[in-house]
Amino acid sequence: MKLSIVVPVYNMAADGKLEFCIRSLLGQTLTQKNIPYEVIAVDDASTDNSLQVLKKLSEEDSRLKVIASPENHHQGGARNRGIKEACGEFIGMMDSDDWAAPDMFEKLLIKAEETKADIVGCDYQLVGEHSFAPGKRVQNNTPEQTGVLTAEKRKLLILQPGSMVVKIYRRDMITKHALWFPEDIFYEDNCMSSLWLLHGKQFERVDEPLYYYYQHEASTVHYISRQKCLDRVAAMELLLKKSKEYGFYEEFREEFDYKYTELAFVNTLFSCMGGRMKGKYRFVKELRSRVKKDLPDFADNPYYRERTGAEEQKLIGFLMKSPAFFYGYYRLLNGYRRLKQRKQEAGA
């Protein structure tokens, strides 16, 4: 078996999303080239009829293997279950509301064969409807990150690993090093994406947008879940822990520390402050306490000084001195900006 494509599924049956995804995988040009592959769909205790949709499709095509999980363990748990059942030389992944160009996995495998790479990726395109109409192209990784993985390339991949679902990975690399996703939390890929890349010896890319990333309609009210914020922090705490266990941390300390700061602290802080969440002030204080415990000297990191905006650094400086002052200042600043925008719109 050349390839196993793992698809975690949770409540995706509506509007034909799940069926469109799976059919795009079963319709790969690998079939015409007689390259054996399988699709492993793991239903993560869906409460809609996702499992029934999967079973129907598996009756039509035996290459689709369906696994029903009795308990929900989030994407990390579903991915782990699928990888453990996989037989392919390479592992690919797909989110169950996205889809692949017909020749996506053929092109990734050809590149892997030509270069002997452990990991091969591509770009993706943002789309708002389930079709193969072109969307906005997004570069997932850069040419500077590809090739035999030197220390400099590894640094770039820690700082910007890109999406995991647009890549294929040698399965024995994952199983040999026990590169399992954290379960029962969101943002499991934030934890593992760079660690998977660091275990590879060579990374290559196909310079085409072969993955279709479905953009849901944006909500008019941006609600931020406290649990998701906590999960993002937990995922990045686990990244620091795992990087030490795998022996990468000392060589790439500045990169790992900045990645923690960027995702667990900066992004989480301003997502929280910019959205709606109950107990916002209490959470901000808790976030401050956690970063002081995990990474008290984060502000000295050269990547933080270079890549974090001057205004964000100023606001974070206020927070580290006084959560109450930061919280009041931010609310006043945000209120002033909204008032100014309304005046500009009224005068337009």
C-alpha positions in Angstrom: 0.0 0.0 0.0 1.5 3.3 -1.1 -0.7 5.8 0.7 -3.2 6.1 3.6 -5.3 9.2 3.8 -6.8 9.8 7.3 -10.0 11.9 7.7 -11.3 12.7 11.1 -15.1 13.3 11.0 -17.4 15.0 13.4 -20.9 16.2 12.4 -20.1 17.0 8.7 -23.0 15.3 6.9 -25.1 18.5 6.3 -25.2 20.0 2.8 -23.2 17.1 1.3 -19.9 18.4 2.8 -18.6 15.1 4.0 -19.6 13.2 0.8 -17.9 15.8 -1.4 -14.7 15.4 0.7 -14.6 11.6 0.6 -15.5 11.4 -3.1 -12.6 13.8 -3.9 -10.3 11.3 -2.2 -11.7 8.2 -3.8 -11.6 9.9 -7.2 -7.8 10.5 -7.1 -5.8 9.9 -10.3 -3.8 7.3 -8.4 -6.6 4.9 -9.4 -5.8 5.3 -13.1 -2.1 4.8 -12.4 -2.8 1.6 -10.4 -1.2 3.0 -7.3 -2.8 1.4 -4.3 -4.1 3.6 -1.6 -6.8 3.7 1.1 -9.0 6.3 2.8 -9.5 5.9 6.5 -12.4 7.9 7.9 -12.7 8.0 11.7 -16.1 9.1 12.9 -15.5 10.8 16.2 -18.8 10.0 17.9 -20.8 12.3 15.5 -24.4 13.1 16.6 -25.7 13.6 13.1 -25.7 11.0 10.3 -22.1 11.3 9.3 -21.4 7.7 10.2 -24.3 6.5 7.9 -22.9 8.6 5.1 -19.5 7.0 5.5 -20.9 3.5 5.6 -22.9 4.1 2.4 -19.8 5.3 0.6 -17.7 2.4 1.9 -20.2 0.0 0.4 -19.6 1.6 -2.9 -15.8 1.6 -2.7 -13.8 -0.9 -0.5 -10.9 1.5 -0.4 -12.8 3.5 2.2 -12.3 2.1 5.7 -14.7 3.4 8.3 -13.8 3.5 12.0 -16.5 4.5 14.5 -15.3 5.9 17.8 -17.7 5.5 20.7 -16.3 8.6 22.4 -15.3 12.0 21.1 -11.6 12.6 21.4 -11.3 15.6 19.0 -9.3 15.6 15.8 -6.1 14.5 17.6 -7.7 11.3 18.9 -9.4 10.5 15.5 -6.1 11.1 13.6 -4.2 8.8 16.0 -6.7 6.1 15.6 -6.6 6.3 11.8 -2.8 6.4 11.6 -2.6 3.3 13.8 -4.9 1.5 11.4 -3.0 2.7 8.3 -1.0 0.4 6.0 0.4 3.0 3.6 4.0 3.8 3.1 2.9 7.5 3.4 0.3 9.1 5.5 -1.9 12.0 4.2 -4.6 13.9 6.1 -7.7 15.7 5.1 -10.2 17.8 7.1 -13.7 16.5 6.5 -15.2 19.7 5.0 -12.2 20.3 2.7 -11.3 18.4 -0.5 -8.4 17.6 -2.8 -7.7 18.2 -6.4 -8.0 15.0 -8.4 -4.2 14.7 -8.9 -3.1 16.1 -5.5 -1.8 12.9 -4.0 -0.3 11.6 -7.3 1.8 14.7 -7.6 2.9 14.6 -3.9 3.9 10.9 -4.2 5.8 11.6 -7.5 7.8 14.3 -5.8 8.5 12.0 -2.9 9.7 9.2 -5.3 11.9 11.7 -7.3 13.5 13.3 -4.3 13.4 10.5 -1.7 11.9 13.1 0.7 10.3 12.0 4.0 7.7 14.8 3.7 6.1 16.5 0.7 3.6 19.4 0.7 1.8 21.8 -1.6 -0.1 25.1 -1.4 -3.8 25.4 -0.9 -6.7 27.6 -2.0 -9.5 29.3 -0.1 -12.9 28.6 -1.4 -16.5 29.3 -0.3 -18.4 26.7 -2.2 -18.0 23.0 -2.8 -16.7 22.8 -6.3 -13.3 22.7 -8.1 -13.6 26.4 -9.1 -10.3 28.2 -8.4 -10.0 30.1 -5.1 -7.5 32.4 -3.5 -4.1 30.8 -3.5 -2.1 30.6 -0.2 1.5 29.6 -0.1 1.9 27.1 2.7 5.6 26.8 2.8 8.5 28.5 1.0 11.3 27.2 -1.2 13.8 28.3 1.4 12.4 25.6 3.8 12.8 22.7 1.4 15.6 20.3 0.6 17.8 18.4 3.0 16.9 19.8 6.4 19.8 21.8 7.8 19.7 23.6 11.1 18.7 26.9 9.3 15.8 25.2 7.4 14.6 23.6 10.7 14.5 27.0 12.3 12.3 28.3 9.5 10.0 25.3 9.8 9.6 25.7 13.6 8.7 29.4 13.1 6.4 28.7 10.1 5.5 25.0 9.8 2.5 25.5 7.6 -0.6 23.3 7.6 -0.3 19.6 8.2 -3.2 18.6 5.9 -1.5 19.6 2.7 1.5 17.2 3.3 2.3 13.6 3.1 4.6 11.9 5.6 6.4 8.6 5.7 4.4 6.4 8.1 7.4 4.7 9.7 8.8 8.1 10.7 5.6 8.8 12.7 5.3 5.4 14.3 9.0 5.0 15.0 9.2 8.2 17.0 5.7 7.9 18.5 4.6 11.2 17.0 1.0 11.0 18.3 -1.3 14.0 18.5 -2.6 15.2 21.9 -6.2 14.1 22.4 -9.2 15.8 23.9 -8.0 19.3 23.1 -8.3 21.7 20.2 -5.2 23.0 18.3 -3.5 19.6 18.4 -1.7 20.4 15.1 -0.2 23.5 16.6 1.6 21.2 18.9 2.8 18.6 16.4 3.3 20.3 13.1 6.9 21.4 13.6 7.8 18.2 15.5 6.8 16.1 12.6 8.8 18.2 10.3 11.9 18.1 12.5 11.9 14.3 12.4 12.2 14.3 8.7 15.6 14.4 6.9 14.2 16.0 3.7 11.2 18.1 2.9 10.0 19.0 -0.6 7.0 20.8 -2.0 4.9 20.9 -5.2 4.4 24.5 -6.3 0.7 24.2 -6.9 -2.5 24.8 -4.8 -3.8 21.3 -4.7 -5.8 21.4 -1.5 -9.2 23.2 -1.3 -9.7 24.8 2.1 -13.4 25.6 2.7 -14.1 28.9 4.3 -17.3 28.9 6.4 -19.5 32.0 6.5 -18.1 34.4 9.1 -20.3 35.0 12.2 -21.4 38.5 12.7 -20.6 38.1 16.4 -17.1 36.8 17.1 -17.5 34.6 20.2 -14.2 33.2 21.7 -14.5 30.0 23.7 -12.6 30.0 27.0 -11.9 26.3 26.5 -10.4 26.8 23.1 -8.1 29.5 24.5 -7.0 27.2 27.3 -6.5 24.4 24.8 -4.2 26.6 22.7 -2.1 27.3 25.7 -2.1 23.6 26.7 -1.0 22.7 23.1 1.9 25.1 23.2 3.0 24.0 26.7 3.0 20.4 25.3 5.1 21.6 22.4 7.8 22.9 24.8 7.7 19.6 26.7 7.8 17.4 23.6 10.6 19.4 22.0 12.7 18.7 25.2 11.8 15.0 25.2 12.8 14.6 21.5 16.0 16.5 22.1 15.3 19.5 19.9 14.8 22.2 22.5 18.4 23.1 23.4 19.4 23.6 19.7 16.3 25.6 18.8 15.4 27.2 22.1 14.7 30.7 20.7 12.5 29.3 17.9 10.4 27.1 20.3 10.1 29.8 22.9 8.9 32.3 20.3 6.4 29.9 18.9 5.0 29.4 22.4 4.9 33.2 22.9 3.3 33.9 19.5 0.4 31.3 19.8 -0.1 30.7 23.5 0.3 34.2 24.6 0.1 37.0 21.9 -2.5 35.5 19.6 -4.6 34.1 22.5 -4.5 37.4 24.4 -5.7 39.6 21.5 -8.2 37.0 20.3 -9.7 37.1 23.8 -9.7 40.8 24.0 -11.1 41.3 20.5 -13.9 38.9 20.9 -16.7 38.0 23.2 -15.9 35.7 26.2 -17.3 35.4 29.7 -14.9 36.0 32.5 -12.5 37.9 30.2 -10.6 39.8 32.8 -10.1 36.6 35.0 -8.8 34.8 31.9 -6.3 37.6 31.1 -4.9 37.4 34.6 -4.6 33.6 34.3 -2.9 33.9 31.0 -0.4 36.3 32.4 0.4 34.0 35.3 0.9 31.0 33.0 3.4 32.8 30.7 5.3 34.2 33.7 5.6 30.6 34.9 6.4 28.9 31.6 8.5 31.6 29.9 9.2 34.6 32.2 11.9 36.1 29.8 9.8 35.9 26.6 10.2 39.6 25.9 14.0 39.2 25.5 13.5 36.7 22.6 14.9 38.3 19.4 12.0 36.9 17.3 9.5 38.5 19.7 11.2 41.9 19.4 11.4 41.6 15.6 8.1 40.0 14.7 5.6 41.3 17.3 4.2 44.8 16.5 5.3 47.8 18.5 1.7 48.5 19.7 1.3 44.8 20.8 4.6 44.9 22.6 3.5 48.1 24.4 0.1 46.6 25.5 1.8 43.4 26.6 4.2 45.4 28.6 1.2 47.1 30.4 -0.2 43.6 31.1 2.9 42.3 32.7 3.1 45.3 35.0 -0.6 45.5 35.8 -3.5 43.4 34.4 -6.0 46.0 35.7 -4.3 48.8 33.9 -3.9 46.8 30.7 -7.6 45.8 30.8 -8.9 49.3 31.3 -6.5 50.8 28.8 -7.4 48.3 26.1 -11.1 48.8 26.6 -10.8 52.6 26.4 -8.6 52.3 23.3 -11.0 49.9 21.6 -13.9 52.1 22.4 -12.2 55.2 21.0 -11.4 53.4 17.8 -15.0 52.2 17.4 -16.3 55.7 17.9 -13.8 57.1 15.4 -14.8 54.5 12.9 -18.6 55.3 13.3 -17.9 59.0 12.8 -15.9 58.3 9.6 -18.7 56.1 8.3 -21.3 58.7 9.1 -19.4 61.4 7.3 -18.7 59.2 4.2 
